[in-house]
Amino acid sequence: MTPLRQRMLEELQLRNLSEATIQTYLRLVERFAKHFGISPAKLGPDHVRHYLLHLLNDRKDTWGTIQVNRGALKFLYVRVLKQAWFDVEIAAPKKRLRLPIVMSPDDITRILDRTTNLKHWTIIATFYATALRCNELRHLKVSDIDGPKMVLHVREGKGSVPRDIPLSPVLLERLRIYYRGCKPTDWLFPSKQRRDQPLDDNSIRALCRDAGSRAGIKHLVHPHLFRHACATHMLDAGTDLRTIQVLLGHADIRTTAKYLRVSLQRLQSARSPFDALQLQPIDYSDDGRRR
């Protein structure tokens, strides 16, 4: 490990950031350094701008990905290298609201019906039934399933904030079937090659992608889509926004409120004031003209 990487690791750890954030920031800075073939300590604002434009124009990365890369580089230059130029020289992308893709209950059913691998089926079912993030599901342990209390303990929430969420009776029964068939000991969904480690992020994303393809879903299926679907379908069923916020682990209810924009039940139940107007009926003459 280079001295600069060690310094950055220590600064990240001192701020008590999650292990996922630490590893992501270190990986993105390493990729930045490899792009130029030189230590980031010898690079400046022009290099950062060039790299972010490379991600946007050449790699066609999303704005969300670019924002994460900018955050990692900002931490490096501001917190580790003590450079004051970053916010002045490196523009912050404007955040634009993007409505989430919401799969229908029929889509979810079709995906599950065409998934024959017991472990994969249980992972997808758990995503939809709990609205867990991918990293949260990865770090579930067998002991986190509290059957008597019907609670699922999420110990590795975003920002290292734990939470408890209600456990679906139907999901619990399926988890018991999975447990009897696959016999996990510590991690609920362990790696196939290394049983002492949780299933890695790429493997989970790959199984979701393959499941979506088998079900004939036209767009890319990834773990977060099941989270979107769960939240929206709960809202459609009448669950209040505050409860959904707690279940999802959102710090700000405005993040949860985006599901109001895609809830068809809510949108269709809103009556237009136009419907209340007492309008005269439209009558047409024989030649088709309105009278």
URDA-V223009 format. One record per residue. RES is the residue in three letters. OMEGA is omega as a letter, one per 30 degrees, with the letter a starting at -180 (* if undefined). BURIAL is 1 if it has 24 or more other ideal C-beta (glycine too) atoms within 12 Angstrom, else 0. Layout:
RES_OMEGA_BURIAL, RES_OMEGA_BURIAL
This chain:
MET_l_0, THR_l_0, PRO_a_0, LEU_l_1, ARG_l_1, GLN_l_0, ARG_a_1, MET_l_1, LEU_a_1, GLU_l_0, GLU_l_1, LEU_a_1, GLN_a_0, LEU_l_0, ARG_l_0, ASN_l_0, LEU_a_1, SER_l_1, GLU_l_0, ALA_l_1, THR_a_1, ILE_a_1, GLN_l_0, THR_a_0, TYR_l_1, LEU_a_1, ARG_a_0, LEU_l_1, VAL_l_1, GLU_l_1, ARG_l_1, PHE_a_1, ALA_a_1, LYS_a_0, HIS_a_1, PHE_l_0, GLY_a_0, ILE_l_0, SER_l_0, PRO_l_1, ALA_a_0, LYS_a_0, LEU_a_1, GLY_a_0, PRO_l_0, ASP_l_0, HIS_l_1, VAL_l_1, ARG_l_0, HIS_a_0, TYR_l_1, LEU_l_1, LEU_l_0, HIS_l_0, LEU_a_1, LEU_a_0, ASN_a_0, ASP_a_0, ARG_a_0, LYS_l_0, ASP_l_0, THR_l_0, TRP_l_0, GLY_l_0, THR_l_0, ILE_l_1, GLN_l_1, VAL_l_1, ASN_l_1, ARG_l_1, GLY_l_1, ALA_a_1, LEU_l_1, LYS_l_1, PHE_l_1, LEU_a_1, TYR_a_1, VAL_a_0, ARG_a_1, VAL_a_1, LEU_l_1, LYS_l_0, GLN_a_0, ALA_a_0, TRP_a_0, PHE_a_1, ASP_l_0, VAL_a_0, GLU_a_0, ILE_a_1, ALA_l_0, ALA_a_0, PRO_l_0, LYS_l_0, LYS_l_0, ARG_l_0, LEU_l_0, ARG_l_0, LEU_a_0, PRO_l_1, ILE_a_0, VAL_l_1, MET_l_1, SER_l_0, PRO_l_0, ASP_l_0, ASP_a_1, ILE_a_1, THR_a_0, ARG_l_0, ILE_a_1, LEU_a_1, ASP_a_0, ARG_l_0, THR_a_1, THR_l_0, ASN_a_0, LEU_a_1, LYS_l_1, HIS_l_1, TRP_a_1, THR_l_1, ILE_a_1, ILE_l_1, ALA_l_1, THR_l_1, PHE_a_1, TYR_a_1, ALA_a_1, THR_a_1, ALA_l_1, LEU_l_1, ARG_a_1, CYS_a_1, ASN_l_1, GLU_l_1, LEU_l_1, ARG_a_1, HIS_l_1, LEU_l_1, LYS_l_0, VAL_a_0, SER_l_0, ASP_l_1, ILE_a_1, ASP_a_0, GLY_a_0, PRO_a_0, LYS_a_0, MET_a_0, VAL_l_0, LEU_a_1, HIS_l_1, VAL_a_1, ARG_a_1, GLU_l_1, GLY_l_1, LYS_a_1, GLY_a_0, SER_l_0, VAL_l_0, PRO_l_0, ARG_l_1, ASP_l_0, ILE_a_1, PRO_a_0, LEU_l_1, SER_l_1, PRO_l_0, VAL_l_0, LEU_l_1, LEU_l_1, GLU_l_0, ARG_l_1, LEU_l_1, ARG_l_0, ILE_l_0, TYR_a_1, TYR_l_0, ARG_a_0, GLY_a_0, CYS_l_1, LYS_l_0, PRO_a_1, THR_a_0, ASP_l_0, TRP_l_1, LEU_l_1, PHE_a_1, PRO_l_1, SER_l_0, LYS_a_0, GLN_a_0, ARG_a_0, ARG_l_0, ASP_a_0, GLN_l_0, PRO_l_1, LEU_a_1, ASP_a_0, ASP_a_1, ASN_l_0, SER_l_1, ILE_l_1, ARG_l_1, ALA_a_0, LEU_l_1, CYS_l_1, ARG_a_0, ASP_l_1, ALA_l_1, GLY_l_1, SER_l_0, ARG_a_0, ALA_l_1, GLY_l_0, ILE_a_1, LYS_a_0, HIS_l_0, LEU_l_0, VAL_l_1, HIS_a_1, PRO_a_1, HIS_l_1, LEU_l_1, PHE_l_1, ARG_l_1, HIS_a_1, ALA_a_1, CYS_a_1, ALA_a_1, THR_a_1, HIS_l_1, MET_l_1, LEU_l_1, ASP_a_1, ALA_l_0, GLY_l_0, THR_a_1, ASP_a_0, LEU_a_1, ARG_l_0, THR_l_0, ILE_l_1, GLN_a_1, VAL_a_1, LEU_a_1, LEU_a_1, GLY_l_1, HIS_l_1, ALA_a_0, ASP_a_0, ILE_l_0, ARG_l_0, THR_l_0, THR_a_1, ALA_l_0, LYS_a_1, TYR_l_1, LEU_a_1, ARG_a_0, VAL_l_1, SER_a_1, LEU_a_0, GLN_l_0, ARG_a_0, LEU_a_0, GLN_l_0, SER_l_0, ALA_a_0, ARG_l_0, SER_l_0, PRO_l_0, PHE_a_0, ASP_a_0, ALA_a_0, LEU_l_0, GLN_a_0, LEU_l_0, GLN_l_0, PRO_l_0, ILE_l_0, ASP_a_0, TYR_l_0, SER_a_0, ASP_a_0, ASP_l_0, GLY_l_0, ARG_l_0, ARG_l_0, ARG_*_0
